[in-house]
């Protein structure tokens, strides 16, 4: 019997990896596993994100992924993502504003949404300031969530237009 692979994204600032591992392994159950779970870390603090030597856990057999989700959701934002070929279904859309390229990481969630995180800025000017700003803006601005209509991915032009509007809001946001 083949066990399904489930990938979950933990989203937050200063993720406590020891606590996350502790929770994950508390739910480990090799004998009654319904799925294998991998947790990916989507760190909003770029100093941690850019210096972290790894970005996910190993596969762990879990009996009840809903209980795991409930516990992790008390600490951080959490989403299950679509799995395609053993990894999360994702893309890397990018938009260019004033000669600066902003690259995102787009993931498809199981609850019929797409989430875009800002992952890289390619510019001759220092672009790290915008990444640094992300951990200081309100949570709804830290990432972009787009709906899927009838489970279908919106057209690329729509995704890129929404991403550009979001990046412009990030650029314009004033941090105290």
Secondary structure per residue as TSV (DSSP state, phi and psi in degrees):
chain	resnum	aa	ss	phi	psi
A	1	X	-	360.0	132.7
A	2	X	-	-93.3	133.7
A	3	X	-	-97.7	133.1
A	4	X	E	-63.2	143.2
A	5	X	E	-95.6	128.3
A	6	X	E	-118.8	134.4
A	7	X	E	-117.3	128.9
A	8	X	E	-117.6	144.0
A	9	X	E	-106.2	124.5
A	10	X	E	-98.9	123.0
A	11	X	E	-118.1	126.2
A	12	X	E	174.9	-177.6
A	13	X	S	-103.6	137.7
A	14	X	S	51.1	57.5
A	15	X	-	-60.3	132.6
A	16	X	-	-89.2	92.3
A	17	X	H	-64.4	-34.6
A	18	X	H	-64.1	-43.0
A	19	X	H	-66.0	-41.1
A	20	X	H	-61.4	-46.6
A	21	X	H	-60.6	-42.5
A	22	X	H	-58.2	-45.9
A	23	X	H	-64.9	-47.3
A	24	X	H	-57.7	-49.3
A	25	X	H	-74.6	-19.1
A	26	X	H	-64.9	-31.3
A	27	X	T	-90.8	-0.9
A	28	X	B	-63.1	134.8
A	29	X	-	-153.1	93.2
A	30	X	S	-67.7	-35.4
A	31	X	T	-73.2	-38.3
A	32	X	T	-115.3	27.2
A	33	X	-	-63.7	134.6
A	34	X	S	-100.3	-17.5
A	35	X	E	-163.1	163.8
A	36	X	E	-100.7	137.2
A	37	X	E	-118.4	135.8
A	38	X	E	-120.1	132.9
A	39	X	E	-107.4	124.9
A	40	X	E	-98.4	142.8
A	41	X	E	-100.0	121.9
A	42	X	E	-111.2	84.7
A	43	X	E	-76.1	127.1
A	44	X	S	-85.7	-10.7
A	45	X	-	-94.1	109.2
A	46	X	H	-63.5	-27.8
A	47	X	H	-62.2	-36.4
A	48	X	H	-79.0	-47.8
A	49	X	H	-55.1	-46.5
A	50	X	H	-73.8	-19.5
A	51	X	H	-108.3	-3.3
A	52	X	-	-73.1	129.7
A	53	X	S	-75.4	-15.1
A	54	X	-	-146.8	161.0
A	55	X	-	-129.9	11.2
A	56	X	B	-160.1	170.2
A	57	X	-	-89.7	173.4
A	58	X	-	-77.5	169.3
A	59	X	-	-70.4	132.9
A	60	X	E	-128.7	128.4
A	61	X	E	-71.9	127.9
A	62	X	E	-126.6	140.4
A	63	X	S	-80.8	-48.6
A	64	X	-	-127.7	94.8
A	65	X	H	-64.8	-24.1
A	66	X	H	-67.0	-39.2
A	67	X	H	-66.4	-40.8
A	68	X	H	-61.1	-46.3
A	69	X	H	-59.4	-44.2
A	70	X	H	-60.0	-41.5
A	71	X	H	-71.2	-43.2
A	72	X	H	-68.1	-33.6
A	73	X	H	-67.7	-18.1
A	74	X	T	-73.0	-23.2
A	75	X	T	-99.1	-40.2
A	76	X	S	-142.4	168.8
A	77	X	E	-71.6	140.1
A	78	X	E	-142.0	135.9
A	79	X	E	-139.2	142.9
A	80	X	E	-85.3	140.8
A	81	X	E	-118.3	158.2
A	82	X	-	-67.7	141.0
A	83	X	E	-109.3	132.6
A	84	X	E	-136.8	113.4
A	85	X	T	64.5	32.9
A	86	X	T	86.3	-0.8
A	87	X	E	-131.0	170.3
A	88	X	E	-68.5	142.9
A	89	X	-	-72.4	119.5
A	90	X	E	-150.7	170.9
A	91	X	E	-148.9	174.7
A	92	X	-	-131.2	74.3
A	93	X	-	-69.7	152.4
A	94	X	E	-143.3	148.7
A	95	X	E	-129.3	151.5
A	96	X	E	-116.0	126.4
A	97	X	E	-129.6	122.3
A	98	X	T	50.4	51.3
A	99	X	T	65.4	14.6
A	100	X	E	-116.7	129.3
A	101	X	E	-96.7	128.3
A	102	X	E	-111.2	116.0
A	103	X	E	-102.1	135.4
A	104	X	E	-111.2	168.2
A	105	X	E	-117.4	117.5
A	106	X	E	-103.5	126.6
A	107	X	E	-120.7	149.9
A	108	X	E	-100.3	121.4
A	109	X	B	-91.0	160.4
A	110	X	T	-71.8	-17.5
A	111	X	T	-93.2	32.4
A	112	X	S	62.7	42.8
A	113	X	E	-132.6	169.5
A	114	X	E	-124.9	141.3
A	115	X	E	-124.0	132.5
A	116	X	E	-116.9	128.9
A	117	X	E	-111.8	144.7
A	118	X	E	-81.0	120.4
A	119	X	E	-116.2	-24.1
A	120	X	E	-155.0	148.9
A	121	X	E	-129.0	124.2
A	122	X	E	-111.4	112.6
A	123	X	-	-159.7	154.4
A	124	X	S	-76.6	-20.6
A	125	X	S	-90.5	153.7
A	126	X	-	-61.5	114.1
A	127	X	-	-97.9	-6.4
A	128	X	H	-63.2	-24.5
A	129	X	H	-58.2	-38.5
A	130	X	H	-68.9	-40.6
A	131	X	H	-62.1	-40.3
A	132	X	H	-65.9	-32.9
A	133	X	H	-66.5	-30.7
A	134	X	H	-54.3	-39.1
A	135	X	T	-76.1	-1.7
A	136	X	T	-113.9	-3.2
A	137	X	S	-90.7	161.5
A	138	X	-	-58.1	147.2
A	139	X	H	-51.3	-42.4
A	140	X	H	-62.2	-15.4
A	141	X	H	-98.3	-9.5
A	142	X	H	-71.4	-24.8
A	143	X	S	-149.4	165.3
A	144	X	E	-110.4	129.3
A	145	X	E	-113.5	127.5
A	146	X	E	-121.1	138.3
A	147	X	E	-77.9	153.5
A	148	X	-	-105.6	127.0
A	149	X	B	-86.8	121.6
A	150	X	T	56.1	32.4
A	151	X	T	76.7	6.0
A	152	X	B	-100.5	142.6
A	153	X	-	-69.7	131.6
A	154	X	-	-63.6	163.8
A	155	X	-	-62.1	149.7
A	156	X	H	-54.5	-39.1
A	157	X	H	-60.5	-39.6
A	158	X	H	-64.1	-46.2
A	159	X	H	-59.9	-46.6
A	160	X	H	-67.6	-37.7
A	161	X	H	-63.4	-45.6
A	162	X	H	-64.6	-39.4
A	163	X	H	-65.1	-42.3
A	164	X	H	-62.5	-43.2
A	165	X	H	-60.4	-41.8
A	166	X	H	-63.9	-46.3
A	167	X	H	-62.7	-40.4
A	168	X	H	-61.6	-38.7
A	169	X	H	-64.5	-40.9
A	170	X	H	-62.1	-44.4
A	171	X	H	-61.0	-42.7
A	172	X	H	-76.1	-20.8
A	173	X	-	-64.9	130.7
A	174	X	-	-96.4	123.5
A	175	X	-	-93.6	131.9
A	176	X	-	-63.0	360.0
